[in-house]
Amino acid sequence: MLTSKVDYIIIGQGLAGTWLAYELEQQGMSFVIINQDKEETSSKKAAGIYNPITGRKMVKTWRADQLFQSLENDYRRIENLTGEKFLHPIPIYRPFKLIEDQNDWEGKISDNNYKTFIKEMRSSSLGYDDVSDSLGGIIINCSGYVDIPKFLDSMMNYFKNKGVYHSEVFDYQRMEITDDSVSYKDHLARKVIFCEGSLSKNPFWNLPFKPVRGELIDIACDLKSDCIINQGVFMIPKGDRFTVGSTYDHNVLSYEPQEAGIKSLEERLKKLYSGKYQILNKRAGVRPATHDRKPYIGFHHRYKTLGIFNGFGTKGVSLTPHFAKHFVDVLQAKCEIDKEVNVQRVI
Ligand SMILES: Cc1cc2nc3c(=O)[nH]c(=O)nc-3n(C[C@H](O)[C@H](O)[C@H](O)COP(=O)(O)OP(=O)(O)OC[C@H]3O[C@@H](n4cnc5c(N)ncnc54)[C@H](O)[C@@H]3O)c2cc1C
């Protein structure tokens, strides 16, 4: 017997499912979340950094102006809702590696395009003990990190209190799909939206994911810093420790930290920081990256009642709040799906 009639069934409560559920609620729609509550998820292993200036060439990240405008306020809204604190706005210090980088930024610093995102450019060392930054660097604004496990836990409790969270593995075979609804066990919904992250075994979507494993370590050391330091590796200050990351490997897609990954991380760490440190723990995760580094959002080519919200790759923290709002607008027929993220491009 059907007992629950909802607008949407959301599968997965990582960053993607959480933001989508929150935005559905904001726009007055009903939903249930079905999530396998486990530690081996991308969101639970992530460093949680948001950074508008990235890459070897230090350029604005894709859609930075759009994404970063309301990003911190979006996370603050959830802090206010749950009474928990997980947003840590903090500048990112990116030391210059080459004199050419310094010259390049002397030109860029007065560029209006970059003004919002640059706090300061330095042409000499910031003076952190044992940090290699003799050429100075740029200090980035509108950046920081989110304690994602805490964010997810507080939202899981919020959804549990509303009675809309179910801790279980979704069984694809038990869906009954029609042209205008999907039933699953005792739920009847207009659509099911899959937010399952990487390595999903979903038989309905055969998409060109390009998952990428990454290692992180937590270290104890004497360094004191009020910035995330980022050159070759990032070092996030977290009280008595730093989180250091990250590696990128497409071959071994495992949640077990690999020796080669940890070795490469340490080699790069030693180039940035020459002080003594002690490794406190190691972890690895797999990012749900895509062939063109853009998310997969939209509807199944055959079953219009099945949707997907996935493929947030290395930038889940900054992409999911913006695109959750966008997808909910699409679901409400307020706009068409942004072509660059529409899953139809790969079907
Ligand atoms: C090492 C590492 C470092 C990273 N660092 C950063 C960073 O600094 N900044 C940043 O923005 N991003 C970072 N990321 C990327 C970020 O973590 C991802 O973009 C994001 O977490 C993806 O979220 P998701 O919700 O799509 O997937 P996930 O977090 O994997 O969540 C999917 C959820 O769906 C559930 N699920 C799957 N299948 C089923 C099913 N059949 N039934 C029920 N439940 C199911 C899973 O249990 C899980 O809870 C990092 C990732 C890694 C691995």
The ligand as a Gaussian input file, in Angstrom:
#p B3LYP/6-31G(d) Opt

LIG

0 1
 C       40.425000      13.505000      -1.624000
 C       39.356000      14.435000      -2.085000
 C       39.523000      15.799000      -1.893000
 C       38.534000      16.686000      -2.310000
 N       38.690000      18.004000      -2.044000
 C       37.733000      18.891000      -2.427000
 C       37.860000      20.264000      -2.113000
 O       38.821000      20.689000      -1.460000
 N       36.876000      21.117000      -2.546000
 C       35.802000      20.670000      -3.253000
 O       34.938000      21.491000      -3.626000
 N       35.643000      19.364000      -3.546000
 C       36.586000      18.466000      -3.165000
 N       36.431000      17.142000      -3.446000
 C       35.308000      16.750000      -4.333000
 C       34.000000      16.663000      -3.581000
 O       34.178000      15.850000      -2.497000
 C       32.909000      16.119000      -4.521000
 O       32.720000      16.978000      -5.624000
 C       31.571000      15.960000      -3.789000
 O       31.750000      15.416000      -2.538000
 C       30.612000      15.104000      -4.566000
 O       29.436000      14.972000      -3.804000
 P       28.282000      13.983000      -4.232000
 O       27.137000      14.250000      -3.341000
 O       28.048000      14.088000      -5.703000
 O       28.867000      12.513000      -4.001000
 P       29.123000      11.712000      -2.629000
 O       29.710000      12.574000      -1.615000
 O       29.906000      10.498000      -3.004000
 O       27.685000      11.305000      -2.127000
 C       26.890000      10.315000      -2.738000
 C       25.943000       9.731000      -1.707000
 O       25.046000       8.867000      -2.367000
 C       24.951000       7.659000      -1.634000
 N       24.552000       6.583000      -2.555000
 C       25.168000       6.210000      -3.702000
 N       24.488000       5.208000      -4.281000
 C       23.427000       4.953000      -3.472000
 C       22.354000       4.017000      -3.526000
 N       22.207000       3.140000      -4.531000
 N       21.455000       4.011000      -2.507000
 C       21.560000       4.887000      -1.488000
 N       22.549000       5.792000      -1.395000
 C       23.471000       5.823000      -2.384000
 C       26.334000       7.481000      -1.034000
 O       26.300000       6.588000       0.074000
 C       26.666000       8.922000      -0.638000
 O       26.178000       9.221000       0.645000
 C       37.368000      16.214000      -2.988000
 C       37.190000      14.851000      -3.140000
 C       38.161000      13.959000      -2.691000
 C       37.922000      12.497000      -2.871000

